[in-house]
Amino acid sequence: MTVPGLPETPQSAADLDRRLRAVEKRERQLDQALAAVAAQREQLAAVQADYERRRDGLIARTREVQAELERLRAERAELVADDLTRNRPLH
């Protein structure tokens, strides 16, 4: 009786050794690939953290600029109102 996936004839010690080395090589390659993926995940996390930090800084800066624009518009409105009051025609 044969089992699917298994060789029908007994293998030599050299064949088993060769297959074992091939499996060990694939295992090392998988370990290297896993390490590379882990390193990429760490890089991605660092990039995401930097992005969030920069985004928060830009949001804060946008608020500062908007507040400054509001102050300038208020000053301009006061200047225009003062100018209109001073240059009001007398009736």
Legacy VTK file of the C-alpha trace (Angstrom):
# vtk DataFile Version 3.0
C-alpha trace
ASCII
DATASET POLYDATA
POINTS 91 float
0.000 0.000 0.000
1.322 3.446 -0.879
0.555 6.673 0.910
0.040 9.674 -1.364
2.845 12.208 -1.106
5.384 9.711 0.213
8.003 8.105 -1.967
7.391 4.475 -2.871
10.999 3.429 -2.374
13.033 3.920 0.764
15.322 6.915 0.602
19.003 6.871 1.181
20.584 8.732 4.069
22.091 11.153 1.553
18.646 11.934 0.113
17.212 12.512 3.568
20.166 14.727 4.445
19.680 16.756 1.268
15.961 17.195 1.954
16.651 18.163 5.551
19.152 20.827 4.444
16.609 22.157 1.927
13.927 22.389 4.621
16.361 24.102 7.005
17.286 26.568 4.254
13.614 27.370 3.647
13.155 27.787 7.395
16.034 30.311 7.509
14.547 32.153 4.544
11.179 32.312 6.281
12.828 33.612 9.452
14.574 36.307 7.404
11.292 37.236 5.710
9.549 37.448 9.096
12.335 39.672 10.428
12.029 41.919 7.353
8.264 42.208 7.836
8.760 43.043 11.516
11.299 45.741 10.588
8.878 47.169 8.017
6.125 47.242 10.631
8.401 49.183 12.973
9.257 51.639 10.189
5.578 52.052 9.358
4.750 52.719 13.009
7.504 55.346 13.148
6.282 56.993 9.945
2.699 56.992 11.247
3.790 58.550 14.529
5.760 61.235 12.671
2.779 61.885 10.400
0.458 62.287 13.407
2.925 64.630 15.122
3.272 66.782 12.008
-0.475 66.766 11.397
-1.112 67.918 14.963
1.467 70.673 14.499
-0.186 71.805 11.276
-3.599 71.827 12.932
-2.243 73.988 15.764
-0.518 76.319 13.297
-3.724 76.610 11.252
-5.604 77.640 14.373
-2.948 80.257 15.146
-3.127 81.680 11.630
-6.929 81.772 11.722
-6.876 83.589 15.064
-4.362 86.112 13.693
-6.534 86.661 10.613
-9.544 87.281 12.833
-7.561 89.823 14.882
-6.400 91.608 11.727
-9.922 91.711 10.323
-11.196 93.136 13.601
-8.462 95.795 13.559
-9.295 96.670 9.966
-12.982 96.948 10.825
-12.134 99.285 13.713
-9.959 101.430 11.444
-12.682 101.641 8.828
-15.274 102.493 11.482
-13.005 105.197 12.969
-12.330 106.604 9.508
-16.041 106.694 8.708
-16.781 108.361 12.032
-14.128 111.032 11.512
-15.066 111.727 7.927
-18.812 111.818 8.518
-20.364 114.720 6.601
-22.029 117.333 8.752
-25.703 118.065 8.043
LINES 1 92
91 0 1 2 3 4 5 6 7 8 9 10 11 12 13 14 15 16 17 18 19 20 21 22 23 24 25 26 27 28 29 30 31 32 33 34 35 36 37 38 39 40 41 42 43 44 45 46 47 48 49 50 51 52 53 54 55 56 57 58 59 60 61 62 63 64 65 66 67 68 69 70 71 72 73 74 75 76 77 78 79 80 81 82 83 84 85 86 87 88 89 90
